[in-house]
Amino acid sequence: MSKVRTVLLLILASVFLFCSLVNARPTLKITALVLDENTVPIEETDVTVWYMLPDKSGIGTDDRADKGKSNKEGLFTSSGESFMPQVTIDVQCEGYYGSGKIVKFESRSKLFNRWEPWNPTVEVMLKKKRSPVPMYIKYIEATTIPILNSIVGYDLEKGDWVSPHGDGAINDLIFLCQNKYENFTNAETSCEISFSNQKDGFQEYQFNNNDLSYYKWPFEAPTEGYNIKNMNKWMSVHLPRESYKSNYQENTNYLFRVRTEVDENGNVVKANYGKLKGDIRVYKKAQVNFFYYYNPDGTRNLEEDPKRNLFFNK
């Protein structure tokens, strides 16, 4: 009887262990390797690995943070349960722009009840802060274009339309807009934006989708490549029996040069630079959105200091 009892106990233990493994959440293990732009490991960075777990309701998800410091080799290893085959790594360090990565795991091992590959090493690159400068930073949200079928200037430093439509004095951006509005499904707006000076202009800039750094812009504006046609057109159209159309581009940003002065040979001797975050958007009722950073110091520096917006802190 003792042998039978032993066998039964072993079977029950095996069943219990199997059920526990089936019901247990899978685990994962991952190592972050923190590097600077020259691929040199950075020690003592703050690393957080975010795991996804079921919330108390069992329907949604919740986050769990595993925090630590990178070692002399720039490494930080984390492990734990994860409801999903994905973690987010966040890295912060004094003197650098924060960055991170979203890491997805390829498969689940039923034998070990874990996400695989097991303990991959994932590089996270931090960009060093160089020389952040105060800028005029402003988000223009659904502002009404003050005049149609005639040009009106916008002064980036004043943050307003040029007089007599506002307090602006310099035509940094020149708008020429048309609008036809009957109702919500019968409307059309178009805006052409040009510039005042030779060699002023926009150039498109696309963010790298794999770059999770807080700072995604170039640190310095290029000297060439600005729109030599001196004209850009944005539109928003919704006509009867037709769907809404717009040439707004979701992932497009712009670098710009304004107030450009050139010598007798056409060489730039003075200019101001900046950037537009996101595309310009126009609306059916002759309104416009844009978000800009304008550097007034005459350099090509595009690295803004977000704590020193010149509209609030001179």
C-alpha positions in Angstrom: 0.0 0.0 0.0 2.9 2.4 0.8 4.2 2.0 -2.8 0.7 2.7 -4.3 0.4 5.7 -2.0 3.8 7.0 -3.0 2.9 6.6 -6.7 -0.4 8.4 -6.2 1.4 11.2 -4.4 3.9 11.6 -7.2 1.1 11.7 -9.7 -0.8 14.3 -7.8 2.4 16.4 -7.4 3.1 16.1 -11.1 -0.5 17.2 -11.9 -0.2 20.1 -9.5 3.1 21.2 -10.9 1.7 20.9 -14.5 -1.3 23.0 -13.6 0.9 25.6 -11.9 3.1 25.9 -15.0 0.0 26.2 -17.2 -1.6 28.9 -15.1 1.6 30.7 -14.3 2.5 33.8 -16.2 5.5 33.4 -18.5 8.8 35.0 -17.5 11.3 36.9 -19.5 14.9 38.1 -19.1 16.6 41.0 -20.9 19.8 43.0 -20.7 20.0 46.6 -21.6 23.4 47.9 -22.9 23.6 51.7 -22.6 26.0 53.4 -25.0 26.8 57.0 -26.1 26.9 58.2 -29.7 30.5 56.8 -30.0 29.3 53.4 -28.7 31.1 53.9 -25.4 29.3 52.2 -22.5 27.7 54.6 -19.9 27.9 53.7 -16.3 25.3 54.6 -13.6 22.4 55.4 -15.9 18.9 55.0 -14.5 17.3 52.1 -16.3 13.7 51.1 -16.0 12.2 48.0 -17.6 8.4 48.1 -17.9 6.5 44.8 -17.8 2.9 44.3 -18.8 0.7 42.3 -16.4 -3.1 41.8 -16.0 -4.8 44.5 -13.9 -7.0 43.7 -11.0 -10.1 43.2 -13.2 -8.3 40.6 -15.2 -9.5 42.3 -18.4 -7.0 45.1 -19.0 -3.3 45.4 -18.4 -1.1 47.1 -15.8 2.6 48.0 -15.7 5.3 46.9 -13.4 8.6 48.7 -13.2 11.9 47.1 -12.5 14.5 49.8 -11.8 18.3 49.8 -11.5 21.6 51.2 -12.6 23.9 50.2 -15.5 27.3 48.8 -14.4 30.7 49.7 -15.6 30.1 47.9 -18.9 26.9 49.8 -19.4 24.8 46.7 -18.7 21.6 46.3 -16.7 19.8 42.9 -16.5 16.2 42.5 -15.6 13.8 39.5 -15.3 10.3 38.9 -14.2 6.8 37.8 -15.2 5.2 39.4 -18.3 1.7 39.0 -19.5 2.7 40.1 -23.0 5.8 39.2 -25.1 7.0 42.8 -24.9 8.8 45.1 -22.6 9.7 48.8 -22.7 13.2 50.0 -21.7 13.6 53.6 -20.5 17.0 55.1 -19.8 17.8 58.4 -18.2 21.1 60.0 -17.4 22.3 63.4 -16.3 23.8 65.3 -19.3 22.1 63.1 -21.9 18.7 63.0 -23.6 16.5 60.2 -22.3 15.9 57.3 -24.6 14.6 53.8 -24.7 13.4 50.8 -26.7 10.3 48.7 -27.2 11.5 45.0 -27.3 9.2 42.3 -28.7 9.9 38.6 -28.1 9.5 36.1 -30.8 8.0 33.0 -29.2 7.0 31.3 -25.9 8.6 28.2 -24.6 5.9 25.9 -23.1 8.6 23.7 -21.6 10.2 26.6 -19.5 7.1 28.8 -19.6 9.1 31.8 -20.7 9.4 34.3 -23.6 12.3 33.8 -26.0 14.9 34.6 -27.0 16.0 34.3 -23.3 18.1 37.3 -22.1 18.8 39.1 -25.3 21.2 42.1 -25.1 19.5 45.3 -26.4 21.5 48.4 -27.1 20.1 51.8 -26.1 21.9 54.8 -27.4 21.9 58.1 -25.5 22.6 61.5 -27.2 24.7 63.9 -25.2 23.2 67.3 -24.5 25.4 69.8 -26.3 24.4 73.5 -26.2 20.7 74.0 -25.6 19.7 77.6 -26.2 16.6 79.6 -25.5 14.2 79.8 -28.4 10.8 81.2 -29.3 8.5 78.1 -29.0 4.9 78.3 -29.9 2.0 76.1 -30.9 -0.5 77.9 -33.2 -3.7 75.9 -32.8 -6.7 76.5 -35.2 -6.0 80.2 -35.4 -8.1 82.1 -38.0 -6.2 83.4 -41.0 -7.0 87.1 -40.8 -7.3 87.9 -44.5 -8.2 85.8 -47.5 -7.2 86.2 -51.2 -4.4 88.6 -50.2 -1.0 88.1 -48.5 -0.5 88.4 -44.8 2.8 87.9 -42.9 3.6 86.0 -39.7 6.4 87.2 -37.4 8.0 84.2 -35.7 9.7 86.3 -33.0 6.6 88.3 -32.1 4.4 85.2 -32.4 1.7 87.1 -34.3 0.4 88.2 -37.6 2.1 91.3 -39.1 0.4 94.7 -38.6 -2.4 95.7 -39.2 -3.6 92.2 -38.4 -1.5 91.7 -35.3 1.6 93.0 -33.5 4.1 91.4 -35.9 6.7 93.5 -37.8 8.6 91.1 -40.0 7.2 88.8 -42.7 9.0 85.6 -41.8 6.2 83.5 -43.3 3.9 84.9 -45.9 0.4 83.3 -46.2 -1.8 83.6 -49.3 -5.1 81.7 -48.5 -8.4 81.0 -50.2 -11.5 79.7 -48.6 -14.9 78.6 -49.7 -17.2 77.4 -47.0 -20.9 76.5 -47.4 -21.2 73.9 -44.7 -19.2 71.1 -43.1 -19.4 68.8 -46.2 -19.0 71.6 -48.8 -15.8 73.5 -48.0 -12.4 74.1 -49.4 -9.3 75.9 -48.0 -5.9 76.3 -49.5 -2.8 78.2 -48.2 0.4 79.0 -50.1 3.3 79.9 -47.8 6.3 81.8 -49.2 9.2 83.8 -47.8 10.6 87.3 -47.9 14.2 86.7 -48.8 16.4 85.0 -51.3 17.5 81.6 -49.8 14.8 81.6 -47.1 12.8 78.4 -47.2 11.6 75.1 -45.7 13.1 71.6 -46.1 11.3 68.5 -44.9 12.8 66.4 -42.1 11.6 62.9 -41.2 12.2 61.4 -37.8 13.8 58.0 -37.6 11.1 55.7 -36.4 13.7 53.6 -34.6 15.0 56.6 -32.7 13.2 56.7 -29.3 15.4 59.5 -28.0 13.7 62.5 -26.5 15.7 64.6 -29.0 15.2 63.5 -32.6 16.3 66.6 -34.5 19.7 67.4 -36.0 21.7 69.5 -33.6 22.6 72.0 -36.3 20.6 73.2 -39.3 22.1 72.4 -42.7 23.4 75.2 -44.9 21.8 74.0 -48.1 18.6 72.2 -49.3 16.0 74.9 -48.5 13.1 75.2 -50.8 14.4 77.2 -53.8 10.9 77.5 -55.3 10.0 79.7 -52.3 6.4 78.4 -52.4 4.6 75.6 -50.5 0.9 74.8 -50.6 -1.4 73.1 -48.1 -5.0 72.3 -48.7 -8.2 70.9 -47.0 -11.1 70.0 -49.1 -14.5 68.3 -48.5 -16.9 68.6 -51.5 -20.5 67.3 -51.8 -20.6 63.6 -52.6 -16.8 63.4 -52.2 -14.7 62.3 -49.2 -12.5 64.6 -47.2 -9.1 65.2 -48.7 -6.0 66.9 -47.3 -2.3 66.9 -48.2 -1.4 66.9 -44.5 1.5 64.5 -43.9 1.5 62.7 -40.6 5.2 62.1 -40.2 6.6 65.3 -41.8 8.5 68.0 -40.0 10.4 71.0 -41.3 13.6 72.9 -40.9 13.5 76.5 -42.0 15.7 79.5 -42.6 14.4 83.1 -42.5 15.7 86.7 -42.4 18.5 85.6 -44.7 21.0 88.1 -45.9 23.4 87.3 -48.8 26.5 89.0 -50.2 27.1 90.1 -53.8 27.9 86.6 -54.7 24.8 85.1 -53.2 26.5 83.6 -50.2 24.6 83.6 -46.9 26.1 86.0 -44.5 23.3 86.1 -41.9 20.2 84.1 -41.2 17.9 82.7 -38.5 17.0 79.1 -38.3 14.3 77.0 -36.7 12.1 74.0 -37.0 8.4 73.0 -37.3 7.3 70.0 -35.4 4.7 68.2 -37.5 3.2 69.3 -40.7 1.2 72.5 -41.2 -2.5 71.8 -41.2 -5.3 74.0 -42.6 -9.0 73.6 -41.8 -12.3 74.1 -43.6 -13.1 77.4 -41.9 -9.8 79.1 -42.9 -7.8 78.2 -39.9 -4.2 77.0 -39.5 -2.1 74.9 -37.1 1.6 74.9 -36.8 4.2 74.3 -34.0 7.5 76.1 -34.3 10.9 76.6 -32.6 12.7 79.8 -33.7 16.3 80.5 -32.7 17.0 84.3 -32.8 20.8 84.1 -32.0 21.9 83.9 -35.7 23.5 80.5 -35.3 22.4 77.2 -36.9 21.9 75.7 -33.5 18.6 73.7 -33.4 18.9 72.4 -29.8 16.3 74.2 -27.8 16.2 74.6 -24.1 12.6 73.7 -23.2 12.9 75.5 -19.9 13.7 78.8 -21.5 10.9 79.6 -23.9 11.6 83.3 -24.9 7.9 84.0 -25.1 7.8 83.6 -21.3 11.5 83.9 -20.2 13.5 86.6 -21.8 
